[in-house]
Amino acid sequence: MKTPWQVMTKGDWLIVLMLLGIAVAGIAWLAAAPKGTRVVVTSGNQTCFVAELDQSHSVDLDGPLGKTHLVIDETGAHVTSSPCPRKVCISMGPAKHSGDLLACVPNRIMVRIESPADENAPYDLLSR
Amino acid sequence: MPWNRPLIIGIILLLLTLGWLRTNSGETEQVRRSQLMMGTIVEIVATGQDPDQLEAAIDEAFAEMARLDRLLSRHYQDSDVSRLSQSRKGGKVAPETAEVIALGLDVARHSKGAFDMTLGRLKALWDISQENPVIPKQEAIAEAMEGIGPRALSLEGLNLFKQSPQLMVDLGGIAKGYIVDRAIIVLKKHGINNGAVNAGGDMYLLGQHPEHPWRIGIQHPREQDGILATVQVRDKAVVTSGDYERFFEQDGHRYHHIFDPETGSSARGCQSATVITKSVALGDALATALFVLGPQKGLELLAEYPGSEGLIVAADGTLHPSTGWASYADSP
């Protein structure tokens, strides 16, 4: 009596190899998936702007007081102008590490750096 | 036997499916949400197996924080703090308010008044938060400091007594920490063992990050993009007070929001003070006291609170760690 392996045809093995190939390629694809660090901005409780941190960008973000100007450049994401009275958001400087937060509280603008690859970040949260 | 072929292929597919399910079952989920409250960004991070459970826990934690903010903030007319400030002799307060004030009075006594919850009038006079702050006249400062100090407030049960009618209660140096602590209690109640609540840099780290102990960066007080140190903590509060976020400069002096009750002006002994301790409320109060006291007296005070460690950056930029700080230090 033939064992199950002996009844496998070349076509069967081809299907098995294809399935294995798909599985290996899938795992490799997942491992190599892009891990871009993103700048996520919310106004109120709504996400209003998302951009890659490594791509220069500038944007005016609307809030109840007016426009908060956010710049993304080689130093990170930072607020360069704001209608708020104290300008604390400008003095906070750039955010660039995963988990970093910036906010213009009076203008209800919140900026967060998000990255799926935060193992390489120097810290998880910043005490300031 | 032709049926063996689909059987073998089927078994391989089944094994692949089981393998896939195995790698994806029990995966740790992390939910991270932020809100603007208490004049800052509050971020809650929770990790666990069930995203719905995490979301529910975070919802309730934010709701609890909002409730307590209404009770403890001077920005709400009907808060306990506003009612106390408007009253002539004090009055009955909520149990939560009493708990905060009792802790604050303890730190005020231990720090010999360096931590002070009676600086409401002085802070209102300086109003560092306004667009163009100015240095008040010395007579106005002296008047705003009349009747302040650790003995100006006393607590008996839920009854708070003011020694002076014009005294304005200010819980700014402790209430935010207390509210973070209460949010952590909510997370624990929901079975969350790993997470964090971070209110503008005052934070509690519950358990650990999914892959490692929590790594906390400490802001460098003079390098906007610099990290002074990183620490690794678990089930601890980390709080930093610094002179670099709310300040203005005039005639070569930096005027900021941490006031020395002895002088009525901004404290001058430090650039920043970081405390690692058991609760954010205690850390909040201690970090303020350390900043006001300066390195030497500050570290002496810290030694009175077992399990608390700190790192003080003196006005000249020198670092003054407490004896046990190194046990948390990741760098330098």
Interface residues (C-beta under 8 A of the other chain):
Chain A: K2 P4 W5 V7 M8 T9 D12 I15 V16 L19 L20 A23 T42 N45 T75 G76 P85 R86 V88 S91 M92 G93 P94 K96 H97 L101 A103 V105 R108 M110 R112 E119 P122 Y123 D124 L125 L126 S127 R128
Chain B: M1 P2 N4 R5 L7 I8 I9 I12 L13 L16 S34 Q35 L36 G39 T40 I41 E43 S129 Q130 E131 A196 N198 G200 G201 D202 M203 L205 H209 E211 W214 R215 I216 G217 I218 Q219 Q224 D225 I227 T230 V238 V239 T240 G242 E245 R246 T274
